[in-house]
Amino acid sequence: MAGHSKWANIQHRKGRQDEKRGAAFSKIAKEITVAAKMGGGDASFNPRLRMAVDKGKAVNMPKDKIENAIKKGTGELEGVNYEEIRYEGYGIGGAAVMVDSLTDNKVRTVAEVRHAFAKHGGNMGTEGSVAFMFKHCGQMIFAPGTDEAALMDAAIEAGAEDVSTNEDGSIEIVTGPGDYLAVKEALEAAGFKAEFAEVTMKPLNESELAGEDAVKMQKLLDALENLDDVQEVYTTAVMDE
């Protein structure tokens, strides 16, 4: 099956996210605000808000910050109007990159994103230039050693689209974006907790980078992720550890 280094890459990505927890608060607050504005402030009736709040809880975001972000979205507190914009481009070795942002100033944001690409050996593309290389879906990764047969049965019963086992023993479950929460909650109720779970843009094919190319690509991804207006960065690149 695909992805001999899947588990190592997931652990590496989790580690980098943990390092950025403080900065994550402001980005998650933005996502909570936008989700509440679009679908209301009750997480039980707003899947996007529920996922955003879960993200906040996962990085120990204070409860009052979560509540204030919801109130800004529902208009109970004064807030900023954010616009969702996606940028597309190419990194080292032609690896595809997609950048999702929430911004109150798109002129500033596009300039910062373009600068990050240019400074670190990549280049911006036009709308749609790389989007076809990704699939919008729910993705869950379970640790090597998980009971594969039992997990597969539970996942299929819960409505998962696909279950695959990687060479390293980790198990990946893919769902439709709208089914993600229901499948995740059903699996948790059955005793299966994913090490990594999110609604994402999953690359249809991966580009493996090693050595200096991997270092350069990681610098580009870090530069993009560190921009205040950037929420998520997706890439087809897989860095060899």
N, C-alpha and C positions, 0 to 999 in steps of 0.2 A: 504494500500500500504506500501511498505518498508520504513524503515528509520525514526523512530519516532523522532530522534534527528538530522536529516539531516541538518536542518537550523542552529541549534546551532553549529554543528561541522564545517559547512562551514564558519560561522562568526568567529569562533575560529581560523580556519586555515588562513583566510584572515588577522586577527589581527596579527598573528605570522609572516606572510609574510611582513606586513607593517613595523614591527619592524626591519626587516632584509633588508630594502631597499638599504642601502649603500653597503652592501656586494653583493646585487643582481646585481649591475652594472657590476661587473667584470664577473659574471656568464652569464649574458645576452649578454655581449660583445663577449664572447666565442661562444655562440650559434649563434649570428649574423654572426660572422666570418666564422664558419663552414657552415652555411646555404648559405652564399654568395659564398664560395668556391665550394660547391656542385652544386648550381643551378644558379649562376650568381648574379650580384649586383642589378638587377632591381626587386624590390619587387612586381611589378604588374605581373611579369611572374614567380615568385618564391614564392609559398605559404608558405614554411617553413621560408623564410626570412621575409615575411610579418607578420607572427605570432610572430617571434622573435622581430621585430621592434615594434610591438604593445605592447609586454611585456615591452620593454624599455620605451615606452611612458607612460605606465600605472604607472610606478614608477618614472616618471619625470626624466628619464635619459637624460642628455644634448645631444642636437642634434649633436654636434661635436664628441661626443663619439660614437654615433650610426654610423655616417658617416665614422669615422676612422676604426671602426670594420668592416664595409662593405669593405673598401679599403684594409684592411689586407687580407680579404677573396678573393678578386679579384686580389690581387698581386700588387696593386698600392702603398701599403705601406708594409714594411717588417713585417712579422708576424710569429707566431709559428704554427707548424703543430700539430693539435689535433686529437686524436684517440677516437672514441666512444666505450665505454665498458659498459656493463650491468653486475651488480653483483646481486646475489640472496641469500636470507637467511631467517632466522626465528628470530622473536622477542619474547617478553613475551607471555606465553601461547600458543606458536606455531604459532602466527600470522605471515603471510607471509610478506616479505619485498623485494622490488626490488629497486635497486639503479642505476640510469643512470649517467654516468660520461663522461666528455671530458677531456682528459689528454695528456700531452706531455711526461709522464713518468709512464707507467703502473705498473712498479715494486713498485714505491712509492705509487701509488693510491691503489693498492690491499692491501698493508700492512696497510695503514691508514684505509681503509674500514673494514678489518678483525679486526683490533685493536678496532675500535668503536663498532663493534658487540660484541666482547669478553668482553670488559670493562663494557658494559651495559646489560649483561644478554642474549644476542642473540648469534647466530652462523651463519657463512657463509655456504651456501649450494652450490651444484654444478650447472652448467649451466642447466637450464630447470627445476630445482627442484620446483620452485613456479610459473613460468611464466604462466602455464596453469590455474592458479587461477585468472588471470586478462584478461580483454578485452581491446584491443587497440581501442580507439574510441574518438569522440568529446563529451564533456559533458558541458551542460549549466544548471545552477540552477537559477530559478527565485523566487523572494520574495513571501512569503505568501500574498494573496490579489490580485495577478495578475489574470486577467480575463482568467480563465482556458479554456473556450470554444474557445475564440478568439485566444489564444496562440496556442492551439492544432490545430485549422484549419490552421493557418499560418505556423506552424512547419511542418505539413504533406504536405502542398502545396510546401514548400521549400525543401522537401526531407529528413526530419528527419526519423530515424529508429524507435524511440520509444519516447512516451511522458507519464510520470507517475506523479501522485500527491502523495506526502508524507503525513503522518499523521499530520505533523505540518503545512500543507498548502502550503509548497514550491513545486514548479513544476520542474521536471527534464526532460531535453531533451537530447537524445543520438543520435549521428550521426555517420556515417562512418568517419574515420579519413580524408579521401580525400574530404568529403562533408562538413566538419566543417565550413570552412570560408564562403562558399556560403550560408549555412543555417543561420549562425550567422548574416551575412550582410543582408539577406532577412528579418530576424526577426527585426533587428534594423530599417530597412526601414519601417517596419510595426508598429514601435513604441514600440517594446519590447527589453529592454536592460537587459541582464543577470547580476546578482550580481556576478556570478562566472562563468568563461568560459575558457576552455582549451582543447587541445588534450591531453589525459591522458591514463593511464593504470587503468581502472576501476575494482575494485574487484568484482568478480562474487558473492561472499558471504562475509559478514562482520563478524568480531569477536569483540564482545563488551567487553571492559575492563573497570574496575572500581577500585576506591581506589588506593592502593599501586601499583597494576599491571599497571594501567593507567599512574601513575606518572613515573614508570620505563620505560614504553614503550615510553612516550614522551621524556624522556632523551635520549633514543637510537636514536629516529628519529632526535632530535635536533643535536646530535653528528654527525650523518651522513650528515645532511643538512649543517652543519657548515664547512665541509671539502671543501677546495678550488676547488678540482677537481670534486665535486659532483654537478650535475645540478638539478636532480629531485629525490625524494624519494617517492615511492608508497607503501602502506600497506593495508592489509585487516583489520587492527585494527581500531576500532572506540572507542575513549575515552569518557566515560561518564563524563559529566561536573559536 
